[in-house]
Amino acid sequence: MFQDKVVVISGAGSGIGRELAFQLTEAGARVALSDINRAGLDETMKRLPNGSKAKG
């Protein structure tokens, strides 16, 4: 369902936003992430599979 789609997620550095990023990448989406907590966002990005992050 999410194959070849880009999903924008705010609050991806922790909690629901982080989990949503993991689940959507497993479903085939690429994700564009943001969070005010840079350290948390960096950790989320490290844990995502290569090729799943949309870069801007």
mmCIF file of the N, C-alpha and C atoms, coordinates in Angstrom:
data_MODEL
# 
_entry.id   MODEL 
# 
loop_
_atom_site.group_PDB 
_atom_site.id 
_atom_site.type_symbol 
_atom_site.label_atom_id 
_atom_site.label_alt_id 
_atom_site.label_comp_id 
_atom_site.label_asym_id 
_atom_site.label_entity_id 
_atom_site.label_seq_id 
_atom_site.pdbx_PDB_ins_code 
_atom_site.Cartn_x 
_atom_site.Cartn_y 
_atom_site.Cartn_z 
_atom_site.occupancy 
_atom_site.B_iso_or_equiv 
_atom_site.pdbx_formal_charge 
_atom_site.auth_seq_id 
_atom_site.auth_comp_id 
_atom_site.auth_asym_id 
_atom_site.auth_atom_id 
_atom_site.pdbx_PDB_model_num 
ATOM 1   N N  . MET A 1 1  ? 0.807  -1.198 0.000  1.00 0.00 ? 1  MET A N  1 
ATOM 2   C CA . MET A 1 1  ? 0.000  0.000  0.000  1.00 0.00 ? 1  MET A CA 1 
ATOM 3   C C  . MET A 1 1  ? 0.859  1.275  0.000  1.00 0.00 ? 1  MET A C  1 
ATOM 4   N N  . PHE A 1 2  ? 1.978  1.241  0.702  1.00 0.00 ? 2  PHE A N  1 
ATOM 5   C CA . PHE A 1 2  ? 2.832  2.425  0.789  1.00 0.00 ? 2  PHE A CA 1 
ATOM 6   C C  . PHE A 1 2  ? 4.046  2.342  -0.138 1.00 0.00 ? 2  PHE A C  1 
ATOM 7   N N  . GLN A 1 3  ? 4.116  1.310  -0.946 1.00 0.00 ? 3  GLN A N  1 
ATOM 8   C CA . GLN A 1 3  ? 5.240  1.161  -1.866 1.00 0.00 ? 3  GLN A CA 1 
ATOM 9   C C  . GLN A 1 3  ? 5.346  2.375  -2.774 1.00 0.00 ? 3  GLN A C  1 
ATOM 10  N N  . ASP A 1 4  ? 6.536  2.936  -2.889 1.00 0.00 ? 4  ASP A N  1 
ATOM 11  C CA . ASP A 1 4  ? 6.811  4.095  -3.745 1.00 0.00 ? 4  ASP A CA 1 
ATOM 12  C C  . ASP A 1 4  ? 6.089  5.364  -3.295 1.00 0.00 ? 4  ASP A C  1 
ATOM 13  N N  . LYS A 1 5  ? 5.729  5.451  -2.023 1.00 0.00 ? 5  LYS A N  1 
ATOM 14  C CA . LYS A 1 5  ? 5.110  6.649  -1.451 1.00 0.00 ? 5  LYS A CA 1 
ATOM 15  C C  . LYS A 1 5  ? 6.086  7.291  -0.476 1.00 0.00 ? 5  LYS A C  1 
ATOM 16  N N  . VAL A 1 6  ? 5.993  8.606  -0.330 1.00 0.00 ? 6  VAL A N  1 
ATOM 17  C CA . VAL A 1 6  ? 6.779  9.328  0.666  1.00 0.00 ? 6  VAL A CA 1 
ATOM 18  C C  . VAL A 1 6  ? 5.811  9.828  1.727  1.00 0.00 ? 6  VAL A C  1 
ATOM 19  N N  . VAL A 1 7  ? 6.132  9.534  2.981  1.00 0.00 ? 7  VAL A N  1 
ATOM 20  C CA . VAL A 1 7  ? 5.301  9.936  4.110  1.00 0.00 ? 7  VAL A CA 1 
ATOM 21  C C  . VAL A 1 7  ? 6.090  10.920 4.961  1.00 0.00 ? 7  VAL A C  1 
ATOM 22  N N  . VAL A 1 8  ? 5.485  12.046 5.289  1.00 0.00 ? 8  VAL A N  1 
ATOM 23  C CA . VAL A 1 8  ? 6.117  13.057 6.146  1.00 0.00 ? 8  VAL A CA 1 
ATOM 24  C C  . VAL A 1 8  ? 5.649  12.820 7.583  1.00 0.00 ? 8  VAL A C  1 
ATOM 25  N N  . ILE A 1 9  ? 6.616  12.690 8.504  1.00 0.00 ? 9  ILE A N  1 
ATOM 26  C CA . ILE A 1 9  ? 6.303  12.423 9.906  1.00 0.00 ? 9  ILE A CA 1 
ATOM 27  C C  . ILE A 1 9  ? 6.993  13.467 10.773 1.00 0.00 ? 9  ILE A C  1 
ATOM 28  N N  . SER A 1 10 ? 6.198  14.206 11.534 1.00 0.00 ? 10 SER A N  1 
ATOM 29  C CA . SER A 1 10 ? 6.786  15.121 12.522 1.00 0.00 ? 10 SER A CA 1 
ATOM 30  C C  . SER A 1 10 ? 6.785  14.411 13.868 1.00 0.00 ? 10 SER A C  1 
ATOM 31  N N  . GLY A 1 11 ? 7.734  14.756 14.721 1.00 0.00 ? 11 GLY A N  1 
ATOM 32  C CA . GLY A 1 11 ? 7.844  14.094 16.013 1.00 0.00 ? 11 GLY A CA 1 
ATOM 33  C C  . GLY A 1 11 ? 8.427  12.700 15.906 1.00 0.00 ? 11 GLY A C  1 
ATOM 34  N N  . ALA A 1 12 ? 9.287  12.483 14.917 1.00 0.00 ? 12 ALA A N  1 
ATOM 35  C CA . ALA A 1 12 ? 9.837  11.148 14.660 1.00 0.00 ? 12 ALA A CA 1 
ATOM 36  C C  . ALA A 1 12 ? 11.009 10.789 15.563 1.00 0.00 ? 12 ALA A C  1 
ATOM 37  N N  . GLY A 1 13 ? 11.379 11.677 16.472 1.00 0.00 ? 13 GLY A N  1 
ATOM 38  C CA . GLY A 1 13 ? 12.523 11.408 17.354 1.00 0.00 ? 13 GLY A CA 1 
ATOM 39  C C  . GLY A 1 13 ? 12.220 10.502 18.517 1.00 0.00 ? 13 GLY A C  1 
ATOM 40  N N  . SER A 1 14 ? 10.940 10.217 18.762 1.00 0.00 ? 14 SER A N  1 
ATOM 41  C CA . SER A 1 14 ? 10.585 9.346  19.885 1.00 0.00 ? 14 SER A CA 1 
ATOM 42  C C  . SER A 1 14 ? 9.116  8.954  19.787 1.00 0.00 ? 14 SER A C  1 
ATOM 43  N N  . GLY A 1 15 ? 8.724  8.034  20.646 1.00 0.00 ? 15 GLY A N  1 
ATOM 44  C CA . GLY A 1 15 ? 7.321  7.678  20.821 1.00 0.00 ? 15 GLY A CA 1 
ATOM 45  C C  . GLY A 1 15 ? 6.596  7.219  19.569 1.00 0.00 ? 15 GLY A C  1 
ATOM 46  N N  . ILE A 1 16 ? 5.384  7.735  19.427 1.00 0.00 ? 16 ILE A N  1 
ATOM 47  C CA . ILE A 1 16 ? 4.513  7.327  18.322 1.00 0.00 ? 16 ILE A CA 1 
ATOM 48  C C  . ILE A 1 16 ? 5.128  7.674  16.974 1.00 0.00 ? 16 ILE A C  1 
ATOM 49  N N  . GLY A 1 17 ? 5.739  8.841  16.843 1.00 0.00 ? 17 GLY A N  1 
ATOM 50  C CA . GLY A 1 17 ? 6.350  9.233  15.577 1.00 0.00 ? 17 GLY A CA 1 
ATOM 51  C C  . GLY A 1 17 ? 7.453  8.289  15.153 1.00 0.00 ? 17 GLY A C  1 
ATOM 52  N N  . ARG A 1 18 ? 8.289  7.878  16.108 1.00 0.00 ? 18 ARG A N  1 
ATOM 53  C CA . ARG A 1 18 ? 9.376  6.940  15.809 1.00 0.00 ? 18 ARG A CA 1 
ATOM 54  C C  . ARG A 1 18 ? 8.804  5.593  15.373 1.00 0.00 ? 18 ARG A C  1 
ATOM 55  N N  . GLU A 1 19 ? 7.847  5.085  16.130 1.00 0.00 ? 19 GLU A N  1 
ATOM 56  C CA . GLU A 1 19 ? 7.256  3.791  15.804 1.00 0.00 ? 19 GLU A CA 1 
ATOM 57  C C  . GLU A 1 19 ? 6.552  3.834  14.451 1.00 0.00 ? 19 GLU A C  1 
ATOM 58  N N  . LEU A 1 20 ? 5.886  4.932  14.164 1.00 0.00 ? 20 LEU A N  1 
ATOM 59  C CA . LEU A 1 20 ? 5.226  5.092  12.874 1.00 0.00 ? 20 LEU A CA 1 
ATOM 60  C C  . LEU A 1 20 ? 6.247  5.047  11.737 1.00 0.00 ? 20 LEU A C  1 
ATOM 61  N N  . ALA A 1 21 ? 7.386  5.690  11.933 1.00 0.00 ? 21 ALA A N  1 
ATOM 62  C CA . ALA A 1 21 ? 8.446  5.652  10.917 1.00 0.00 ? 21 ALA A CA 1 
ATOM 63  C C  . ALA A 1 21 ? 8.907  4.220  10.666 1.00 0.00 ? 21 ALA A C  1 
ATOM 64  N N  . PHE A 1 22 ? 9.091  3.443  11.734 1.00 0.00 ? 22 PHE A N  1 
ATOM 65  C CA . PHE A 1 22 ? 9.525  2.055  11.578 1.00 0.00 ? 22 PHE A CA 1 
ATOM 66  C C  . PHE A 1 22 ? 8.469  1.229  10.844 1.00 0.00 ? 22 PHE A C  1 
ATOM 67  N N  . GLN A 1 23 ? 7.213  1.372  11.232 1.00 0.00 ? 23 GLN A N  1 
ATOM 68  C CA . GLN A 1 23 ? 6.156  0.574  10.621 1.00 0.00 ? 23 GLN A CA 1 
ATOM 69  C C  . GLN A 1 23 ? 5.923  0.941  9.158  1.00 0.00 ? 23 GLN A C  1 
ATOM 70  N N  . LEU A 1 24 ? 5.983  2.219  8.859  1.00 0.00 ? 24 LEU A N  1 
ATOM 71  C CA . LEU A 1 24 ? 5.749  2.631  7.468  1.00 0.00 ? 24 LEU A CA 1 
ATOM 72  C C  . LEU A 1 24 ? 6.885  2.208  6.553  1.00 0.00 ? 24 LEU A C  1 
ATOM 73  N N  . THR A 1 25 ? 8.138  2.244  7.035  1.00 0.00 ? 25 THR A N  1 
ATOM 74  C CA . THR A 1 25 ? 9.237  1.773  6.191  1.00 0.00 ? 25 THR A CA 1 
ATOM 75  C C  . THR A 1 25 ? 9.127  0.273  5.960  1.00 0.00 ? 25 THR A C  1 
ATOM 76  N N  . GLU A 1 26 ? 8.656  -0.466 6.964  1.00 0.00 ? 26 GLU A N  1 
ATOM 77  C CA . GLU A 1 26 ? 8.436  -1.903 6.774  1.00 0.00 ? 26 GLU A CA 1 
ATOM 78  C C  . GLU A 1 26 ? 7.353  -2.154 5.730  1.00 0.00 ? 26 GLU A C  1 
ATOM 79  N N  . ALA A 1 27 ? 6.411  -1.228 5.612  1.00 0.00 ? 27 ALA A N  1 
ATOM 80  C CA . ALA A 1 27 ? 5.329  -1.349 4.629  1.00 0.00 ? 27 ALA A CA 1 
ATOM 81  C C  . ALA A 1 27 ? 5.747  -0.842 3.247  1.00 0.00 ? 27 ALA A C  1 
ATOM 82  N N  . GLY A 1 28 ? 6.999  -0.385 3.112  1.00 0.00 ? 28 GLY A N  1 
ATOM 83  C CA . GLY A 1 28 ? 7.508  0.015  1.802  1.00 0.00 ? 28 GLY A CA 1 
ATOM 84  C C  . GLY A 1 28 ? 7.592  1.504  1.550  1.00 0.00 ? 28 GLY A C  1 
ATOM 85  N N  . ALA A 1 29 ? 7.180  2.326  2.505  1.00 0.00 ? 29 ALA A N  1 
ATOM 86  C CA . ALA A 1 29 ? 7.220  3.779  2.309  1.00 0.00 ? 29 ALA A CA 1 
ATOM 87  C C  . ALA A 1 29 ? 8.627  4.324  2.494  1.00 0.00 ? 29 ALA A C  1 
ATOM 88  N N  . ARG A 1 30 ? 8.888  5.448  1.861  1.00 0.00 ? 30 ARG A N  1 
ATOM 89  C CA . ARG A 1 30 ? 10.068 6.261  2.177  1.00 0.00 ? 30 ARG A CA 1 
ATOM 90  C C  . ARG A 1 30 ? 9.552  7.338  3.115  1.00 0.00 ? 30 ARG A C  1 
ATOM 91  N N  . VAL A 1 31 ? 10.370 7.759  4.057  1.00 0.00 ? 31 VAL A N  1 
ATOM 92  C CA . VAL A 1 31 ? 9.902  8.711  5.056  1.00 0.00 ? 31 VAL A CA 1 
ATOM 93  C C  . VAL A 1 31 ? 10.747 9.970  5.066  1.00 0.00 ? 31 VAL A C  1 
ATOM 94  N N  . ALA A 1 32 ? 10.080 11.097 5.261  1.00 0.00 ? 32 ALA A N  1 
ATOM 95  C CA . ALA A 1 32 ? 10.730 12.388 5.491  1.00 0.00 ? 32 ALA A CA 1 
ATOM 96  C C  . ALA A 1 32 ? 10.411 12.734 6.941  1.00 0.00 ? 32 ALA A C  1 
ATOM 97  N N  . LEU A 1 33 ? 11.449 12.847 7.771  1.00 0.00 ? 33 LEU A N  1 
ATOM 98  C CA . LEU A 1 33 ? 11.263 12.960 9.214  1.00 0.00 ? 33 LEU A CA 1 
ATOM 99  C C  . LEU A 1 33 ? 11.666 14.330 9.740  1.00 0.00 ? 33 LEU A C  1 
ATOM 100 N N  . SER A 1 34 ? 10.982 14.743 10.812 1.00 0.00 ? 34 SER A N  1 
ATOM 101 C CA . SER A 1 34 ? 11.379 15.960 11.513 1.00 0.00 ? 34 SER A CA 1 
ATOM 102 C C  . SER A 1 34 ? 11.094 15.791 12.999 1.00 0.00 ? 34 SER A C  1 
ATOM 103 N N  . ASP A 1 35 ? 11.826 16.539 13.809 1.00 0.00 ? 35 ASP A N  1 
ATOM 104 C CA . ASP A 1 35 ? 11.609 16.565 15.252 1.00 0.00 ? 35 ASP A CA 1 
ATOM 105 C C  . ASP A 1 35 ? 12.435 17.703 15.828 1.00 0.00 ? 35 ASP A C  1 
ATOM 106 N N  . ILE A 1 36 ? 11.949 18.313 16.883 1.00 0.00 ? 36 ILE A N  1 
ATOM 107 C CA . ILE A 1 36 ? 12.701 19.360 17.563 1.00 0.00 ? 36 ILE A CA 1 
ATOM 108 C C  . ILE A 1 36 ? 13.894 18.767 18.330 1.00 0.00 ? 36 ILE A C  1 
ATOM 109 N N  . ASN A 1 37 ? 13.776 17.490 18.694 1.00 0.00 ? 37 ASN A N  1 
ATOM 110 C CA . ASN A 1 37 ? 14.828 16.772 19.417 1.00 0.00 ? 37 ASN A CA 1 
ATOM 111 C C  . ASN A 1 37 ? 15.793 16.150 18.401 1.00 0.00 ? 37 ASN A C  1 
ATOM 112 N N  . ARG A 1 38 ? 16.850 16.850 18.076 1.00 0.00 ? 38 ARG A N  1 
ATOM 113 C CA . ARG A 1 38 ? 17.784 16.408 17.035 1.00 0.00 ? 38 ARG A CA 1 
ATOM 114 C C  . ARG A 1 38 ? 18.443 15.078 17.370 1.00 0.00 ? 38 ARG A C  1 
ATOM 115 N N  . ALA A 1 39 ? 18.816 14.869 18.640 1.00 0.00 ? 39 ALA A N  1 
ATOM 116 C CA . ALA A 1 39 ? 19.467 13.617 19.032 1.00 0.00 ? 39 ALA A CA 1 
ATOM 117 C C  . ALA A 1 39 ? 18.516 12.432 18.832 1.00 0.00 ? 39 ALA A C  1 
ATOM 118 N N  . GLY A 1 40 ? 17.262 12.600 19.207 1.00 0.00 ? 40 GLY A N  1 
ATOM 119 C CA . GLY A 1 40 ? 16.282 11.540 19.012 1.00 0.00 ? 40 GLY A CA 1 
ATOM 120 C C  . GLY A 1 40 ? 16.034 11.261 17.543 1.00 0.00 ? 40 GLY A C  1 
ATOM 121 N N  . LEU A 1 41 ? 15.960 12.315 16.754 1.00 0.00 ? 41 LEU A N  1 
ATOM 122 C CA . LEU A 1 41 ? 15.762 12.167 15.312 1.00 0.00 ? 41 LEU A CA 1 
ATOM 123 C C  . LEU A 1 41 ? 16.936 11.427 14.677 1.00 0.00 ? 41 LEU A C  1 
ATOM 124 N N  . ASP A 1 42 ? 18.149 11.782 15.075 1.00 0.00 ? 42 ASP A N  1 
ATOM 125 C CA . ASP A 1 42 ? 19.330 11.090 14.552 1.00 0.00 ? 42 ASP A CA 1 
ATOM 126 C C  . ASP A 1 42 ? 19.293 9.608  14.891 1.00 0.00 ? 42 ASP A C  1 
ATOM 127 N N  . GLU A 1 43 ? 18.856 9.273  16.110 1.00 0.00 ? 43 GLU A N  1 
ATOM 128 C CA . GLU A 1 43 ? 18.766 7.867  16.519 1.00 0.00 ? 43 GLU A CA 1 
ATOM 129 C C  . GLU A 1 43 ? 17.727 7.118  15.679 1.00 0.00 ? 43 GLU A C  1 
ATOM 130 N N  . THR A 1 44 ? 16.583 7.747  15.460 1.00 0.00 ? 44 THR A N  1 
ATOM 131 C CA . THR A 1 44 ? 15.555 7.124  14.616 1.00 0.00 ? 44 THR A CA 1 
ATOM 132 C C  . THR A 1 44 ? 16.109 6.872  13.221 1.00 0.00 ? 44 THR A C  1 
ATOM 133 N N  . MET A 1 45 ? 16.785 7.855  12.656 1.00 0.00 ? 45 MET A N  1 
ATOM 134 C CA . MET A 1 45 ? 17.315 7.722  11.294 1.00 0.00 ? 45 MET A CA 1 
ATOM 135 C C  . MET A 1 45 ? 18.360 6.614  11.198 1.00 0.00 ? 45 MET A C  1 
ATOM 136 N N  . LYS A 1 46 ? 19.181 6.457  12.237 1.00 0.00 ? 46 LYS A N  1 
ATOM 137 C CA . LYS A 1 46 ? 20.188 5.393  12.240 1.00 0.00 ? 46 LYS A CA 1 
ATOM 138 C C  . LYS A 1 46 ? 19.546 4.016  12.219 1.00 0.00 ? 46 LYS A C  1 
ATOM 139 N N  . ARG A 1 47 ? 18.389 3.898  12.824 1.00 0.00 ? 47 ARG A N  1 
ATOM 140 C CA . ARG A 1 47 ? 17.736 2.598  12.964 1.00 0.00 ? 47 ARG A CA 1 
ATOM 141 C C  . ARG A 1 47 ? 16.860 2.228  11.770 1.00 0.00 ? 47 ARG A C  1 
ATOM 142 N N  . LEU A 1 48 ? 16.676 3.133  10.837 1.00 0.00 ? 48 LEU A N  1 
ATOM 143 C CA . LEU A 1 48 ? 15.872 2.841  9.645  1.00 0.00 ? 48 LEU A CA 1 
ATOM 144 C C  . LEU A 1 48 ? 16.730 2.169  8.578  1.00 0.00 ? 48 LEU A C  1 
ATOM 145 N N  . PRO A 1 49 ? 16.114 1.320  7.763  1.00 0.00 ? 49 PRO A N  1 
ATOM 146 C CA . PRO A 1 49 ? 16.878 0.670  6.694  1.00 0.00 ? 49 PRO A CA 1 
ATOM 147 C C  . PRO A 1 49 ? 17.360 1.669  5.642  1.00 0.00 ? 49 PRO A C  1 
ATOM 148 N N  . ASN A 1 50 ? 18.489 1.360  5.029  1.00 0.00 ? 50 ASN A N  1 
ATOM 149 C CA . ASN A 1 50 ? 19.022 2.203  3.955  1.00 0.00 ? 50 ASN A CA 1 
ATOM 150 C C  . ASN A 1 50 ? 18.002 2.301  2.830  1.00 0.00 ? 50 ASN A C  1 
ATOM 151 N N  . GLY A 1 51 ? 17.912 3.481  2.247  1.00 0.00 ? 51 GLY A N  1 
ATOM 152 C CA . GLY A 1 51 ? 16.996 3.684  1.131  1.00 0.00 ? 51 GLY A CA 1 
ATOM 153 C C  . GLY A 1 51 ? 15.586 4.034  1.542  1.00 0.00 ? 51 GLY A C  1 
ATOM 154 N N  . SER A 1 52 ? 15.310 4.087  2.848  1.00 0.00 ? 52 SER A N  1 
ATOM 155 C CA . SER A 1 52 ? 13.942 4.364  3.293  1.00 0.00 ? 52 SER A CA 1 
ATOM 156 C C  . SER A 1 52 ? 13.730 5.818  3.629  1.00 0.00 ? 52 SER A C  1 
ATOM 157 N N  . LYS A 1 53 ? 14.798 6.608  3.642  1.00 0.00 ? 53 LYS A N  1 
ATOM 158 C CA . LYS A 1 53 ? 14.679 8.018  4.028  1.00 0.00 ? 53 LYS A CA 1 
ATOM 159 C C  . LYS A 1 53 ? 14.647 8.900  2.789  1.00 0.00 ? 53 LYS A C  1 
ATOM 160 N N  . ALA A 1 54 ? 13.667 9.760  2.718  1.00 0.00 ? 54 ALA A N  1 
ATOM 161 C CA . ALA A 1 54 ? 13.618 10.761 1.659  1.00 0.00 ? 54 ALA A CA 1 
ATOM 162 C C  . ALA A 1 54 ? 14.455 11.939 2.107  1.00 0.00 ? 54 ALA A C  1 
ATOM 163 N N  . LYS A 1 55 ? 15.307 12.437 1.255  1.00 0.00 ? 55 LYS A N  1 
ATOM 164 C CA . LYS A 1 55 ? 16.177 13.552 1.631  1.00 0.00 ? 55 LYS A CA 1 
ATOM 165 C C  . LYS A 1 55 ? 15.717 14.809 0.945  1.00 0.00 ? 55 LYS A C  1 
ATOM 166 N N  . GLY A 1 56 ? 15.800 15.909 1.683  1.00 0.00 ? 56 GLY A N  1 
ATOM 167 C CA . GLY A 1 56 ? 15.364 17.171 1.113  1.00 0.00 ? 56 GLY A CA 1 
ATOM 168 C C  . GLY A 1 56 ? 16.437 18.208 1.147  1.00 0.00 ? 56 GLY A C  1 
# 
